[in-house]
Amino acid sequence: MTRTPHRPARRIGFLLFDGMMALDLVGPMEAFAIANTEHSRTGGRPCYELIVIGLRRGDSTAVSGLVLKPHATLSDCPPLDTLLIPGGEGLRENAATAAQVTRWIKQRAPTTRRIAAVCTGIYGLAPTGLIDGRRVTTHWRYAGSLSQRFPALRVETDAIHAKDGKFYTSAGITAGIDLALALIEEDLGHAAALQVARELVVYMKRDGGQGQYSQPLQQQVAITDRIGELATYIDAHLAGDLSVESLAARHHLSSRQFNRRFRAAFHVSPAAYVRAMRLDRARQWLDDERCNVSRLASMVGFASDDAFRRAFEQHFGVSPHDYRRRFAHRKPVGTPGP
């Protein structure tokens, strides 16, 4: 019997420098490490070899004060399959560091299959000229200044992550995990990436644009009135009592006063807002075939299955079962469902 040759582990390099954002490196690195663990559980060998590359020998200190030690340096780094460049003020604002990183990236690019920049890690990649004319993204706070400094880039301000050729970029901080999941999905398939997402307790693919802002957080950023805190409370208690009377009592207001202030802040009635939030959460859970549709109505606070079905059809133009049939992700083998 002919045996399939073992594929060597892909070597993923993570750049390390003083003043980096630690989560830009640690988040994606943990995602690849979990992919190795999950693959080993089924009898496979590690899919990835993870290596941290310092600009020099010795420790580097992240913005948070976390001290990190490299496995190799720019001068003795072995060949890489994928290079990941974290962001941080040490690269974004330190011209000497940026110049050193840019020169090295340009040298390594021809022999590296993928090059990915997390958040403001793009400030090390952009000066190479390798991504001129390409679609890129970065943290929303720096998108404007990035466009001004590098006008040849096609900056998409609302993307979680972007791919153009062999180059990948992501939005801020935790979006590096989204990017890592996308790379894992490319390498190992959807089921493997979904299992990593489950272990990390994150969405496999986030809806919308720079969705490190969830809808409740968007509301809190936009609304300075204390009533804006209700967005997070509602999101966390969708199965509970979210009647006008109950919400008004939390703010020590009459129902009439509460309704008026809520409309002024959210530009919609409390009932309409709660209904939209419940339906959006139901839609998110329907994306995953592990979710039991028969329990969904009570899980998001509807009085009956029939009321939930009618509301869902009215809002999305399709029944919950039809939505599940068209859009749900397939359940990975061996994963329990709720």
C-alpha positions as CSV (number, residue, x, y, z in Angstrom):
1,M,0.0,0.0,0.0
2,T,1.3,3.4,-0.9
3,R,1.5,5.8,2.0
4,T,0.8,9.5,1.7
5,P,4.0,11.4,2.4
6,H,3.9,13.5,5.6
7,R,3.6,17.2,4.9
8,P,6.2,19.1,7.0
9,A,4.9,21.6,9.5
10,R,4.5,25.1,8.1
11,R,6.8,27.5,9.8
12,I,5.0,30.7,11.0
13,G,7.3,33.6,12.1
14,F,6.1,36.3,14.5
15,L,8.2,39.5,14.6
16,L,9.2,40.8,18.0
17,F,10.2,44.4,18.9
18,D,10.1,46.8,21.8
19,G,6.9,48.7,22.0
20,M,4.8,46.1,20.3
21,M,1.2,45.3,21.1
22,A,1.5,42.0,22.9
23,L,-1.9,40.7,21.9
24,D,-1.1,41.2,18.2
25,L,1.5,38.5,18.6
26,V,0.1,36.3,21.4
27,G,-3.5,36.1,20.1
28,P,-2.7,34.7,16.6
29,M,0.1,32.6,18.0
30,E,-2.3,30.9,20.4
31,A,-4.7,30.3,17.5
32,F,-2.0,28.4,15.5
33,A,-0.9,26.5,18.7
34,I,-4.5,25.4,19.3
35,A,-4.7,24.2,15.7
36,N,-1.6,22.0,16.4
37,T,-3.2,20.6,19.6
38,E,-6.5,19.8,17.9
39,H,-4.7,18.1,15.0
40,S,-2.7,16.0,17.5
41,R,-5.8,14.8,19.2
42,T,-6.8,13.0,16.1
43,G,-3.5,11.4,15.7
44,G,-1.9,13.9,13.4
45,R,1.4,15.7,13.7
46,P,1.7,19.4,14.4
47,C,0.7,21.5,11.4
48,Y,2.7,24.5,12.4
49,E,6.1,25.3,13.7
50,L,5.9,28.6,15.6
51,I,9.0,30.9,15.9
52,V,9.3,34.3,17.4
53,I,11.9,36.5,15.6
54,G,13.6,39.4,17.5
55,L,15.3,42.3,16.0
56,R,18.2,41.5,18.3
57,R,19.2,38.8,20.8
58,G,17.7,39.3,24.2
59,D,14.3,40.2,25.5
60,S,11.9,42.7,24.1
61,T,9.2,44.6,26.1
62,A,5.7,45.1,24.9
63,V,3.7,48.3,25.5
64,S,2.0,46.6,28.4
65,G,5.3,45.8,30.0
66,L,5.1,42.1,29.1
67,V,8.7,40.8,28.4
68,L,9.1,38.4,25.5
69,K,12.0,36.3,24.4
70,P,12.8,35.5,20.7
71,H,13.7,32.1,19.3
72,A,15.8,33.6,16.6
73,T,16.8,37.0,15.2
74,L,16.5,38.7,11.9
75,S,20.1,37.6,11.0
76,D,19.6,33.9,11.7
77,C,15.9,33.3,11.1
78,P,15.2,30.1,9.1
79,P,13.0,30.1,5.9
80,L,9.4,30.9,6.7
81,D,6.1,29.8,5.2
82,T,4.2,32.8,6.8
83,L,5.4,36.0,8.4
84,L,3.2,37.8,10.9
85,I,4.0,41.4,11.8
86,P,2.3,42.8,15.0
87,G,1.6,46.4,15.5
88,G,2.4,48.9,18.3
89,E,3.9,52.3,18.8
90,G,7.4,50.8,18.7
91,L,6.9,50.2,15.0
92,R,4.4,52.9,14.2
93,E,6.4,55.8,15.8
94,N,10.0,54.6,15.9
95,A,11.6,55.4,12.6
96,A,14.7,53.3,13.2
97,T,12.7,50.2,14.1
98,A,10.4,50.6,11.2
99,A,13.4,51.0,8.8
100,Q,15.0,47.8,10.1
101,V,11.8,45.8,9.9
102,T,11.0,47.1,6.4
103,R,14.4,46.2,5.0
104,W,14.2,42.7,6.4
105,I,10.6,42.2,5.1
106,K,11.7,43.3,1.6
107,Q,14.6,40.8,1.6
108,R,12.4,37.9,2.9
109,A,9.3,38.6,0.8
110,P,10.3,36.6,-2.4
111,T,10.8,33.4,-0.4
112,T,7.8,33.8,2.0
113,R,4.4,32.4,0.9
114,R,2.3,34.7,3.0
115,I,3.0,38.0,4.8
116,A,0.4,39.3,7.3
117,A,0.3,42.5,9.2
118,V,-1.9,42.8,12.4
119,C,-3.3,46.2,13.2
120,T,-0.5,48.9,12.8
121,G,2.0,46.2,11.8
122,I,1.2,47.5,8.4
123,Y,3.6,50.5,9.1
124,G,6.4,48.0,8.7
125,L,5.1,46.5,5.5
126,A,3.8,49.6,3.7
127,P,7.2,51.2,3.2
128,T,8.5,48.2,1.2
129,G,6.2,49.2,-1.7
130,L,5.1,45.5,-1.9
131,I,1.5,46.4,-1.2
132,D,1.2,49.6,-3.3
133,G,-2.2,49.5,-5.1
134,R,-3.4,46.6,-3.0
135,R,-6.5,46.4,-0.7
136,V,-5.4,46.7,3.0
137,T,-6.9,47.6,6.3
138,T,-5.7,48.6,9.8
139,H,-7.1,49.8,13.1
140,W,-9.9,52.3,12.5
141,R,-8.0,54.9,14.6
142,Y,-5.0,54.9,12.2
143,A,-6.7,54.4,8.8
144,G,-6.7,58.1,8.0
145,S,-3.0,58.7,8.8
146,L,-2.1,55.5,7.0
147,S,-3.7,56.7,3.8
148,Q,-2.0,60.1,4.1
149,R,1.5,58.5,4.7
150,F,1.1,55.9,2.0
151,P,-1.4,57.2,-0.6
152,A,-0.6,54.3,-3.0
153,L,-2.5,51.9,-0.6
154,R,-6.2,51.1,-1.1
155,V,-7.2,51.4,2.6
156,E,-10.5,49.9,3.5
157,T,-11.5,51.5,6.8
158,D,-14.3,49.0,7.7
159,A,-12.8,45.6,7.0
160,I,-11.9,43.1,9.8
161,H,-9.1,41.7,7.6
162,A,-8.2,41.9,4.0
163,K,-6.3,39.7,1.6
164,D,-4.7,40.8,-1.7
165,G,-2.4,38.3,-3.3
166,K,0.1,36.9,-0.7
167,F,-0.4,39.9,1.6
168,Y,-2.9,40.0,4.5
169,T,-3.8,42.8,6.8
170,S,-6.2,43.1,9.8
171,A,-7.9,45.7,11.9
172,G,-7.1,46.4,15.5
173,I,-5.7,44.0,18.1
174,T,-8.2,41.2,18.5
175,A,-8.8,41.2,14.8
176,G,-5.4,39.5,14.6
177,I,-7.2,36.4,15.9
178,D,-9.8,36.7,13.1
179,L,-6.9,36.9,10.6
180,A,-5.2,33.8,12.1
181,L,-8.5,31.8,11.8
182,A,-8.7,32.8,8.2
183,L,-5.1,31.6,7.6
184,I,-5.9,28.3,9.4
185,E,-9.0,27.9,7.3
186,E,-6.9,28.3,4.1
187,D,-4.4,25.7,5.3
188,L,-6.6,23.1,7.1
189,G,-10.2,23.7,6.1
190,H,-13.3,25.2,7.7
191,A,-13.9,22.5,10.3
192,A,-10.4,22.9,11.7
193,A,-10.6,26.6,11.9
194,L,-14.1,26.4,13.5
195,Q,-12.7,24.1,16.2
196,V,-10.0,26.6,17.0
197,A,-12.6,29.3,17.2
198,R,-14.6,27.2,19.7
199,E,-11.5,26.7,21.9
200,L,-10.8,30.4,21.9
201,V,-14.5,31.2,22.5
202,V,-14.6,33.6,19.6
203,Y,-16.8,33.9,16.4
204,M,-15.4,32.0,13.4
205,K,-16.3,35.0,11.2
206,R,-17.6,38.2,12.6
207,D,-20.4,40.0,11.0
208,G,-20.2,43.5,9.7
209,G,-17.2,45.8,9.4
210,Q,-14.6,46.5,12.1
211,G,-16.8,44.5,14.4
212,Q,-14.4,44.6,17.3
213,Y,-17.2,47.1,18.0
214,S,-20.3,44.9,18.7
215,Q,-23.6,46.6,18.3
216,P,-24.0,47.2,22.1
217,L,-20.5,48.8,22.2
218,Q,-21.3,51.0,19.2
219,Q,-24.2,52.3,21.1
220,Q,-22.2,53.0,24.3
221,V,-19.5,54.8,22.3
222,A,-22.2,57.0,20.6
223,I,-24.3,57.6,23.6
224,T,-22.8,59.6,26.5
225,D,-26.1,59.5,28.5
226,R,-26.0,56.8,31.3
227,I,-28.9,55.2,29.5
228,G,-26.4,54.1,26.9
229,E,-25.2,51.4,29.3
230,L,-28.5,49.6,28.7
231,A,-27.1,48.3,25.3
232,T,-24.7,46.0,27.1
233,Y,-27.3,45.0,29.8
234,I,-29.9,44.1,27.1
235,D,-27.3,42.1,25.1
236,A,-26.5,40.1,28.2
237,H,-30.1,39.4,29.3
238,L,-32.0,38.7,26.1
239,A,-33.8,35.8,27.6
240,G,-35.0,37.8,30.6
241,D,-37.6,40.4,31.3
242,L,-36.8,43.4,29.1
243,S,-40.2,45.1,29.2
244,V,-40.3,48.9,29.4
245,E,-41.5,48.6,33.0
246,S,-38.5,46.4,34.0
247,L,-35.9,48.6,32.2
248,A,-37.5,51.8,33.5
249,A,-37.2,50.5,37.0
250,R,-33.5,49.9,36.6
251,H,-33.1,53.6,35.9
252,H,-35.6,54.7,38.6
253,L,-37.8,56.3,36.0
254,S,-41.4,56.1,35.1
255,S,-42.3,54.1,32.0
256,R,-43.1,57.4,30.2
257,Q,-39.9,59.1,31.2
258,F,-37.8,56.0,30.3
259,N,-39.5,55.6,26.9
260,R,-38.8,59.3,26.0
261,R,-35.2,59.2,27.1
262,F,-34.6,55.8,25.3
263,R,-36.0,57.1,22.1
264,A,-33.9,60.2,22.3
265,A,-30.7,58.1,22.8
266,F,-31.3,55.1,20.5
267,H,-33.7,56.7,17.9
268,V,-36.1,53.7,18.3
269,S,-38.6,52.5,20.8
270,P,-37.3,50.2,23.6
271,A,-39.5,47.3,22.3
272,A,-38.2,47.6,18.8
273,Y,-34.6,47.8,19.9
274,V,-35.0,44.7,22.2
275,R,-36.7,42.8,19.4
276,A,-34.0,43.6,16.9
277,M,-31.3,42.5,19.3
278,R,-33.1,39.2,20.0
279,L,-33.5,38.5,16.4
280,D,-29.9,39.3,15.6
281,R,-28.7,37.0,18.3
282,A,-31.0,34.2,17.0
283,R,-29.5,34.7,13.5
284,Q,-26.0,34.4,14.9
285,W,-26.9,31.1,16.7
286,L,-28.6,29.8,13.6
287,D,-25.3,30.1,11.7
288,D,-24.1,27.2,13.8
289,E,-25.8,23.8,13.3
290,R,-25.0,22.8,16.9
291,C,-27.8,25.2,18.0
292,N,-31.1,23.5,18.7
293,V,-33.7,25.5,16.8
294,S,-36.6,24.2,19.0
295,R,-35.0,25.9,22.0
296,L,-34.1,29.1,20.2
297,A,-37.3,31.1,20.9
298,S,-36.9,30.8,24.7
299,M,-33.1,31.4,24.5
300,V,-33.7,34.8,23.0
301,G,-36.7,35.8,25.1
302,F,-39.7,35.1,22.8
303,A,-42.9,33.9,24.5
304,S,-43.5,31.1,22.0
305,D,-42.0,29.4,19.0
306,D,-44.8,30.8,16.8
307,A,-44.1,34.4,17.9
308,F,-40.4,33.9,17.2
309,R,-40.9,32.4,13.8
310,R,-43.3,35.2,12.7
311,A,-40.9,37.9,14.0
312,F,-37.9,36.2,12.3
313,E,-39.7,35.9,8.9
314,Q,-40.8,39.5,9.1
315,H,-37.3,40.8,10.0
316,F,-35.2,38.6,7.7
317,G,-37.7,37.6,5.0
318,V,-37.0,33.9,5.6
319,S,-38.0,31.3,8.2
320,P,-35.5,30.2,10.9
321,H,-35.4,26.7,9.4
322,D,-34.8,28.0,5.8
323,Y,-32.1,30.4,7.2
324,R,-30.4,27.4,8.9
325,R,-30.6,25.3,5.7
326,R,-29.0,28.0,3.6
327,F,-26.4,29.6,5.8
328,A,-25.5,27.4,8.8
329,H,-21.9,26.2,9.1
330,R,-21.4,22.5,9.2
331,K,-20.7,20.9,12.6
332,P,-17.2,19.5,13.0
333,V,-17.0,15.9,13.8
334,G,-16.9,15.1,17.6
335,T,-18.1,18.6,18.8
336,P,-21.1,18.6,21.1
337,G,-23.9,21.0,20.5
338,P,-25.9,23.1,23.0
